[in-house]
Amino acid sequence: MGEEALKIDEGLVEAMRRAQGVVVLTGAGVSAESGIPTFRDALEGMWSRYDPMELATPEAFLRQPDVVSRWYDERRVGVLGCEPNGGHVALADLERWVVARGGRF
């Protein structure tokens, strides 16, 4: 990727050059475009169909290890056919850009 391909504010570029490391925080929605369900979407989110207290806590696992393991396995299998979307590609490009300039991502 050429440097000209990224359109990043120069102040941000300079801040990334000086940074000891760069961290990017996103929400679950960054993967929704790839077909990975979010957790909180009212209609299609994971928690619209399941009670998080029944599946996503250590106590839930202790109560029903088979059920909780199966739920996580289904989620893992569900993402196997997904492809990265533009947001994922942009983050990977940004990481390569930062690392190529001696930064840490």
C-alpha positions as CSV (number, residue, x, y, z in Angstrom):
1,M,0.0,0.0,0.0
2,G,1.4,3.4,-0.9
3,E,1.4,6.2,1.7
4,E,-0.8,8.2,-0.6
5,A,-3.6,5.6,-0.4
6,L,-4.3,6.6,3.2
7,K,-6.1,9.8,3.7
8,I,-5.2,10.6,7.3
9,D,-5.2,14.0,9.0
10,E,-1.5,15.2,9.3
11,G,-1.9,15.9,13.0
12,L,-3.0,12.3,13.6
13,V,-0.1,11.1,11.4
14,E,2.4,13.0,13.4
15,A,0.9,11.8,16.7
16,M,1.2,8.2,15.5
17,R,4.8,8.7,14.4
18,R,5.6,9.9,17.9
19,A,3.6,7.3,19.8
20,Q,5.2,4.4,21.5
21,G,2.2,2.3,20.5
22,V,-1.2,2.7,18.8
23,V,-4.4,1.1,20.0
24,V,-7.7,1.2,18.0
25,L,-11.0,0.5,19.8
26,T,-14.0,-0.4,17.8
27,G,-17.5,-1.7,18.7
28,A,-18.9,-5.1,17.6
29,G,-20.5,-3.3,14.7
30,V,-17.2,-3.2,12.8
31,S,-17.7,-6.9,12.1
32,A,-21.5,-6.8,11.4
33,E,-20.8,-6.0,7.8
34,S,-19.0,-9.3,7.5
35,G,-22.1,-11.1,8.8
36,I,-21.0,-11.6,12.4
37,P,-23.9,-10.8,14.7
38,T,-23.4,-8.1,17.3
39,F,-24.5,-8.7,20.8
40,R,-26.9,-5.8,21.5
41,D,-28.7,-5.2,18.2
42,A,-32.4,-5.2,19.2
43,L,-33.6,-7.5,16.3
44,E,-30.6,-9.7,15.4
45,G,-28.1,-9.3,18.3
46,M,-27.0,-12.3,20.3
47,W,-28.6,-11.1,23.4
48,S,-32.0,-10.7,21.7
49,R,-32.1,-14.5,21.5
50,Y,-30.1,-15.5,24.6
51,D,-29.8,-14.4,28.2
52,P,-26.2,-13.4,28.7
53,M,-26.4,-14.5,32.3
54,E,-27.2,-18.0,31.1
55,L,-24.2,-18.2,28.7
56,A,-21.6,-15.5,29.1
57,T,-20.4,-15.8,32.7
58,P,-18.1,-18.2,34.6
59,E,-21.1,-19.2,36.7
60,A,-23.1,-20.1,33.6
61,F,-20.2,-22.3,32.5
62,L,-20.0,-24.0,35.9
63,R,-23.8,-24.7,35.8
64,Q,-23.9,-25.9,32.2
65,P,-20.5,-26.4,30.7
66,D,-21.9,-28.4,27.7
67,V,-24.5,-25.8,26.8
68,V,-22.1,-22.9,27.2
69,S,-19.3,-24.7,25.2
70,R,-21.8,-25.6,22.4
71,W,-22.9,-21.9,22.2
72,Y,-19.3,-20.7,21.8
73,D,-18.5,-23.5,19.3
74,E,-21.6,-22.4,17.2
75,R,-20.3,-18.8,17.2
76,R,-16.8,-19.9,16.2
77,V,-18.1,-22.1,13.4
78,G,-20.4,-19.2,12.3
79,V,-17.5,-16.9,11.7
80,L,-15.4,-19.4,9.7
81,G,-17.1,-18.4,6.4
82,C,-16.9,-14.7,7.0
83,E,-14.6,-12.4,5.1
84,P,-12.9,-9.3,6.4
85,N,-14.8,-6.1,5.4
86,G,-13.5,-2.6,4.5
87,G,-13.2,-1.6,8.1
88,H,-11.0,-4.7,8.9
89,V,-8.9,-4.0,5.8
90,A,-8.4,-0.4,6.8
91,L,-7.3,-1.4,10.3
92,A,-4.8,-3.9,8.9
93,D,-3.5,-1.3,6.4
94,L,-3.1,1.2,9.3
95,E,-1.2,-1.4,11.4
96,R,1.2,-2.1,8.5
97,W,1.7,1.7,8.0
98,V,2.4,2.3,11.7
99,V,4.8,-0.7,12.0
100,A,6.6,0.2,8.8
101,R,7.5,3.5,10.4
102,G,8.9,1.9,13.5
103,G,5.7,2.2,15.7
104,R,3.9,-0.5,17.6
105,F,0.3,-1.3,17.0
